[in-house]
Amino acid sequence: MSLALSTLLYEWRRYLAAIIALALAGVLMLALGAMFIGIMNSFTATIDKSRAQLIILAPNAEASGGPGGGPGPLPKRVVPLIYRHPDVVEVQDLPDDFGRFVGPGQPSPSFVNIMIIDTSPNGVTLPQDFTEDMRRAVEAPFAVGIDVSAQRQLGVKVGDQAVLNGRTVRVALIMQGYANSQMPAVVMSRQTQRLMGRANDEQLGLLMVRIKEPHTVKNTERVRDELNALSDGLYRAWTKPELTASTTREMMQEGFIAMLMLFMSVIGFVIGVVITWQTLRGAILANIKEFASLRALGVSMGQLRGVVMELSLWVGVLGILASGVLMFGIAWAASAINLPMGFEIGSITQTAILLLAISIGSGALTLGALKKGEPADLLK
């Protein structure tokens, strides 16, 4: 075991503040982004969980919708053009709607986001996490499902009747994983939408496309490129990961969101650098006589600097682990209260690298304290 690691394990209390500071800095950098991604995922849940491999949007659309609105309508003549590709098996539109929902005993209506799905077995717009019982529950006419997070706001439970857009509906399903931070989500079948007179047969929303197997990334991207070549400028095909990334980028361009995330990142960076630097410096100064003794025994200043840098590296590693534990706890707590959060490998990796850089940089700033550990001081 190295001298740096032995020192850290033996005198861990001296370095605990630096580890906690790094962990909190990581949480500040990750938490806001995770909440933002969770909000976006709540708006695109039916797309992300659908059984489609490709999504068709209007040619000028760069996002799948969300707080800022939808991607724009498509003309019905687009559907036969998509079926021209030999690998296309099924094409269905994914309409959405908004409505006024009045639960039993509610004095005023609540505005809800209505998700329309195809309830046929293995339907292309049927969410992958829907079991057979869930599918059958919303298949009945005027049957709807709501997310568990919306139960208290809407004041309903399974079996209750409510009024949605002036028509009586029955709550037949309580779902999980469809929490919406802007307004409660209600899911219904395409048949119920038509019975309520809300279907729009003139224009289509985004289109969900199922292709032949194999559903590999390479094959899906090949079909996407070939569909775009056949589009005649009337539509654009996207893979689901590509569309999700583009939607996130579009939302990130909103001035307030970008400023807020930048502010939180700067605050986290400053907290990490200042506290980690001062903690490491204090720990080195507290052990300055031990470092002076090592110099008296012939250990060079370069080797002592290496010990300090290794110490800062281990502090960074432990800070990253502590940040991961804290974020796991926060994500668990958010899940318990149905607050949507989402994480991306890229942002997690970027945050871990930044925390490690903060720790190593703080160690480099601390090296000057070693100059106070002169062997002659041991004689005083």
Number of C-alpha atoms within 10 A of each C-alpha: 5 9 13 18 17 12 14 18 11 9 12 15 11 16 22 18 18 28 28 20 24 34 25 22 28 27 25 22 25 27 19 17 23 21 19 21 19 21 22 24 24 23 23 19 18 20 24 19 15 25 19 24 24 27 24 28 26 21 17 12 17 19 23 25 18 18 11 11 9 15 18 17 16 21 14 14 11 17 18 10 15 23 15 11 14 10 16 16 14 16 21 21 22 22 20 18 13 15 16 16 23 22 23 13 10 14 8 10 15 16 18 22 19 23 23 24 28 21 24 14 10 15 17 24 27 24 21 15 14 15 11 11 10 16 21 16 20 25 21 16 18 21 21 27 24 27 19 21 22 23 15 9 13 21 14 22 20 14 12 13 19 22 16 24 16 12 12 14 23 21 23 23 24 20 19 12 16 23 25 25 19 14 16 22 24 26 24 28 25 22 19 21 21 13 13 17 10 13 18 11 9 9 15 21 21 24 26 24 26 23 20 14 10 9 12 10 10 10 15 21 18 11 22 21 15 12 24 18 12 16 16 12 11 16 23 21 26 25 18 20 12 14 21 21 12 17 20 18 13 15 19 16 11 11 9 10 15 12 13 13 19 13 14 19 21 15 14 22 21 14 19 26 24 14 18 30 22 17 22 27 21 16 17 21 17 12 13 19 17 15 23 22 17 18 17 15 10 8 13 12 17 9 12 19 17 16 19 22 22 18 24 30 22 18 29 28 19 19 28 26 16 20 26 18 14 16 20 12 12 15 19 14 12 14 14 10 10 19 19 22 22 17 16 11 8 9 14 16 11 12 20 22 15 20 28 21 16 25 29 24 17 26 29 16 16 24 18 11 14 19 11 13 22 16 16 10 12 12 5 4
